[in-house]
């Protein structure tokens, strides 16, 4: 189960690991597919700065995914 569901439109998955791995993104994508939502945030608190990956599923082709990584100042 995803950690947070914001406004019934964004899945948020929280992690505290040294480095995000493909398996973490895959987990978030599976939550998106299961909930039929398009946007997810994968947030990692295990680094000196918070790492946020935005995951967007294409509504027309669920196998098409865009992942953007953004670092925020802690």
C-alpha positions in Angstrom: 0.0 0.0 0.0 1.2 3.5 -0.8 2.3 5.7 2.1 0.1 8.7 1.1 -2.7 9.5 -1.3 -3.0 13.3 -1.8 -6.3 14.7 -3.0 -7.2 11.4 -4.6 -4.9 12.2 -7.4 -1.2 11.8 -6.4 0.4 8.7 -4.9 3.3 9.5 -2.5 5.8 6.7 -1.6 8.3 7.6 1.2 11.7 6.0 1.5 14.7 6.4 3.8 17.5 4.7 1.8 21.0 5.6 0.7 20.0 5.5 -2.9 16.8 5.0 -4.8 16.8 1.9 -7.0 14.7 0.9 -10.0 12.7 -1.4 -7.7 11.5 1.6 -5.7 10.3 3.3 -8.9 8.7 0.0 -10.0 6.8 -0.2 -6.7 5.5 3.4 -7.2 4.4 2.6 -10.8 2.6 -0.5 -9.6 0.7 1.6 -7.1 -0.2 4.0 -9.9 -1.5 1.2 -12.1 -3.5 -0.3 -9.3 -5.1 3.0 -8.4 -5.5 4.1 -12.0 -3.8 7.4 -11.2 -1.2 9.1 -13.4 1.1 10.9 -11.0 3.3 9.6 -8.2 6.1 11.1 -6.0 8.9 8.9 -4.8 10.5 10.8 -1.8 13.8 9.6 -0.3 14.8 11.0 3.1 18.0 8.9 3.4 20.4 11.4 1.7 21.8 14.7 3.0 19.2 16.4 0.7 15.7 15.1 0.1 15.4 13.4 -3.3 12.1 13.5 -5.1 11.3 11.6 -8.2 8.1 12.5 -10.1 6.6 9.5 -11.9 4.0 10.1 -14.6 2.2 7.3 -16.4 0.9 8.0 -19.9 -2.9 7.7 -19.8 -3.0 6.3 -23.3 -0.2 3.8 -22.9 0.3 2.6 -19.3 3.7 1.1 -20.1 5.0 4.5 -21.0 6.5 6.3 -18.0 8.4 9.5 -17.4 10.6 9.9 -14.3 12.0 13.3 -13.3 14.4 13.7 -10.4 14.5 16.8 -8.3 16.7 17.5 -5.3 15.3 19.8 -2.6 17.3 21.7 0.0 17.0 20.2 3.4 
